[in-house]
Amino acid sequence: MSDAFNTPAEVDPRLLEVLVCPVTRGPLTYDREAGELISAGAKLAYPIRDGVPIMLADEARALD
């Protein structure tokens, strides 16, 4: 079995350049290992599923 099935799908770098946090409209940081986009301002981590960022506050994980 290939390792490709165990790693998260990559996000298009051009998409990462234009995405902002829907709560704060601030910048996001890509956490490749966790497969999340981090909003330091909102203290939220938005999941990335199958290479698609889920930019809904209801789907985000709160950061401590």
mmCIF file of the C-alpha atoms, coordinates in Angstrom:
data_MODEL
# 
_entry.id   MODEL 
# 
loop_
_atom_site.group_PDB 
_atom_site.id 
_atom_site.type_symbol 
_atom_site.label_atom_id 
_atom_site.label_alt_id 
_atom_site.label_comp_id 
_atom_site.label_asym_id 
_atom_site.label_entity_id 
_atom_site.label_seq_id 
_atom_site.pdbx_PDB_ins_code 
_atom_site.Cartn_x 
_atom_site.Cartn_y 
_atom_site.Cartn_z 
_atom_site.occupancy 
_atom_site.B_iso_or_equiv 
_atom_site.pdbx_formal_charge 
_atom_site.auth_seq_id 
_atom_site.auth_comp_id 
_atom_site.auth_asym_id 
_atom_site.auth_atom_id 
_atom_site.pdbx_PDB_model_num 
ATOM 1  C CA . MET A 1 1  ? 0.000   0.000  0.000  1.00 0.00 ? 1  MET A CA 1 
ATOM 2  C CA . SER A 1 2  ? 1.315   3.440  -0.901 1.00 0.00 ? 2  SER A CA 1 
ATOM 3  C CA . ASP A 1 3  ? 2.105   6.175  1.610  1.00 0.00 ? 3  ASP A CA 1 
ATOM 4  C CA . ALA A 1 4  ? 0.013   8.525  -0.545 1.00 0.00 ? 4  ALA A CA 1 
ATOM 5  C CA . PHE A 1 5  ? -3.089  7.128  1.141  1.00 0.00 ? 5  PHE A CA 1 
ATOM 6  C CA . ASN A 1 6  ? -1.768  8.089  4.583  1.00 0.00 ? 6  ASN A CA 1 
ATOM 7  C CA . THR A 1 7  ? -0.824  11.692 3.845  1.00 0.00 ? 7  THR A CA 1 
ATOM 8  C CA . PRO A 1 8  ? -3.233  14.611 3.512  1.00 0.00 ? 8  PRO A CA 1 
ATOM 9  C CA . ALA A 1 9  ? -3.871  15.993 0.049  1.00 0.00 ? 9  ALA A CA 1 
ATOM 10 C CA . GLU A 1 10 ? -1.855  19.081 -0.787 1.00 0.00 ? 10 GLU A CA 1 
ATOM 11 C CA . VAL A 1 11 ? -3.538  22.466 -1.076 1.00 0.00 ? 11 VAL A CA 1 
ATOM 12 C CA . ASP A 1 12 ? -2.874  24.606 -4.139 1.00 0.00 ? 12 ASP A CA 1 
ATOM 13 C CA . PRO A 1 13 ? -0.329  27.262 -3.043 1.00 0.00 ? 13 PRO A CA 1 
ATOM 14 C CA . ARG A 1 14 ? -2.144  29.924 -5.111 1.00 0.00 ? 14 ARG A CA 1 
ATOM 15 C CA . LEU A 1 15 ? -5.281  29.259 -3.083 1.00 0.00 ? 15 LEU A CA 1 
ATOM 16 C CA . LEU A 1 16 ? -3.365  29.708 0.164  1.00 0.00 ? 16 LEU A CA 1 
ATOM 17 C CA . GLU A 1 17 ? -2.217  33.146 -1.000 1.00 0.00 ? 17 GLU A CA 1 
ATOM 18 C CA . VAL A 1 18 ? -5.782  34.477 -1.307 1.00 0.00 ? 18 VAL A CA 1 
ATOM 19 C CA . LEU A 1 19 ? -7.561  32.762 1.599  1.00 0.00 ? 19 LEU A CA 1 
ATOM 20 C CA . VAL A 1 20 ? -8.196  34.745 4.775  1.00 0.00 ? 20 VAL A CA 1 
ATOM 21 C CA . CYS A 1 21 ? -9.893  33.875 8.031  1.00 0.00 ? 21 CYS A CA 1 
ATOM 22 C CA . PRO A 1 22 ? -13.662 34.296 7.613  1.00 0.00 ? 22 PRO A CA 1 
ATOM 23 C CA . VAL A 1 23 ? -13.948 35.550 11.212 1.00 0.00 ? 23 VAL A CA 1 
ATOM 24 C CA . THR A 1 24 ? -11.157 38.144 11.355 1.00 0.00 ? 24 THR A CA 1 
ATOM 25 C CA . ARG A 1 25 ? -10.343 38.603 7.649  1.00 0.00 ? 25 ARG A CA 1 
ATOM 26 C CA . GLY A 1 26 ? -6.738  38.155 8.779  1.00 0.00 ? 26 GLY A CA 1 
ATOM 27 C CA . PRO A 1 27 ? -3.975  35.945 7.377  1.00 0.00 ? 27 PRO A CA 1 
ATOM 28 C CA . LEU A 1 28 ? -3.813  32.173 7.737  1.00 0.00 ? 28 LEU A CA 1 
ATOM 29 C CA . THR A 1 29 ? -0.829  29.902 8.310  1.00 0.00 ? 29 THR A CA 1 
ATOM 30 C CA . TYR A 1 30 ? -0.716  26.481 6.649  1.00 0.00 ? 30 TYR A CA 1 
ATOM 31 C CA . ASP A 1 31 ? 0.097   23.632 9.058  1.00 0.00 ? 31 ASP A CA 1 
ATOM 32 C CA . ARG A 1 32 ? 0.972   20.858 6.617  1.00 0.00 ? 32 ARG A CA 1 
ATOM 33 C CA . GLU A 1 33 ? 1.440   18.157 9.289  1.00 0.00 ? 33 GLU A CA 1 
ATOM 34 C CA . ALA A 1 34 ? -1.938  18.784 10.919 1.00 0.00 ? 34 ALA A CA 1 
ATOM 35 C CA . GLY A 1 35 ? -3.702  19.470 7.615  1.00 0.00 ? 35 GLY A CA 1 
ATOM 36 C CA . GLU A 1 36 ? -5.123  22.747 8.897  1.00 0.00 ? 36 GLU A CA 1 
ATOM 37 C CA . LEU A 1 37 ? -5.129  26.454 8.209  1.00 0.00 ? 37 LEU A CA 1 
ATOM 38 C CA . ILE A 1 38 ? -4.406  28.398 11.389 1.00 0.00 ? 38 ILE A CA 1 
ATOM 39 C CA . SER A 1 39 ? -5.900  31.784 12.233 1.00 0.00 ? 39 SER A CA 1 
ATOM 40 C CA . ALA A 1 40 ? -3.864  33.237 15.100 1.00 0.00 ? 40 ALA A CA 1 
ATOM 41 C CA . GLY A 1 41 ? -6.241  36.199 15.380 1.00 0.00 ? 41 GLY A CA 1 
ATOM 42 C CA . ALA A 1 42 ? -9.362  34.068 15.808 1.00 0.00 ? 42 ALA A CA 1 
ATOM 43 C CA . LYS A 1 43 ? -7.509  31.243 17.592 1.00 0.00 ? 43 LYS A CA 1 
ATOM 44 C CA . LEU A 1 44 ? -9.084  28.738 15.195 1.00 0.00 ? 44 LEU A CA 1 
ATOM 45 C CA . ALA A 1 45 ? -7.745  25.918 13.038 1.00 0.00 ? 45 ALA A CA 1 
ATOM 46 C CA . TYR A 1 46 ? -9.691  25.270 9.835  1.00 0.00 ? 46 TYR A CA 1 
ATOM 47 C CA . PRO A 1 47 ? -9.523  21.684 8.552  1.00 0.00 ? 47 PRO A CA 1 
ATOM 48 C CA . ILE A 1 48 ? -8.392  20.708 5.081  1.00 0.00 ? 48 ILE A CA 1 
ATOM 49 C CA . ARG A 1 49 ? -10.248 17.701 3.679  1.00 0.00 ? 49 ARG A CA 1 
ATOM 50 C CA . ASP A 1 50 ? -9.117  16.051 0.442  1.00 0.00 ? 50 ASP A CA 1 
ATOM 51 C CA . GLY A 1 51 ? -7.126  19.173 -0.398 1.00 0.00 ? 51 GLY A CA 1 
ATOM 52 C CA . VAL A 1 52 ? -10.097 21.502 0.146  1.00 0.00 ? 52 VAL A CA 1 
ATOM 53 C CA . PRO A 1 53 ? -9.959  24.038 3.007  1.00 0.00 ? 53 PRO A CA 1 
ATOM 54 C CA . ILE A 1 54 ? -13.199 24.052 5.010  1.00 0.00 ? 54 ILE A CA 1 
ATOM 55 C CA . MET A 1 55 ? -13.544 27.750 5.818  1.00 0.00 ? 55 MET A CA 1 
ATOM 56 C CA . LEU A 1 56 ? -16.525 27.546 8.166  1.00 0.00 ? 56 LEU A CA 1 
ATOM 57 C CA . ALA A 1 57 ? -16.151 28.730 11.758 1.00 0.00 ? 57 ALA A CA 1 
ATOM 58 C CA . ASP A 1 58 ? -18.504 25.928 12.851 1.00 0.00 ? 58 ASP A CA 1 
ATOM 59 C CA . GLU A 1 59 ? -16.081 23.355 11.402 1.00 0.00 ? 59 GLU A CA 1 
ATOM 60 C CA . ALA A 1 60 ? -12.951 24.952 12.903 1.00 0.00 ? 60 ALA A CA 1 
ATOM 61 C CA . ARG A 1 61 ? -11.119 23.651 15.936 1.00 0.00 ? 61 ARG A CA 1 
ATOM 62 C CA . ALA A 1 62 ? -10.506 26.110 18.787 1.00 0.00 ? 62 ALA A CA 1 
ATOM 63 C CA . LEU A 1 63 ? -6.862  26.658 19.663 1.00 0.00 ? 63 LEU A CA 1 
ATOM 64 C CA . ASP A 1 64 ? -5.755  26.892 23.290 1.00 0.00 ? 64 ASP A CA 1 
# 
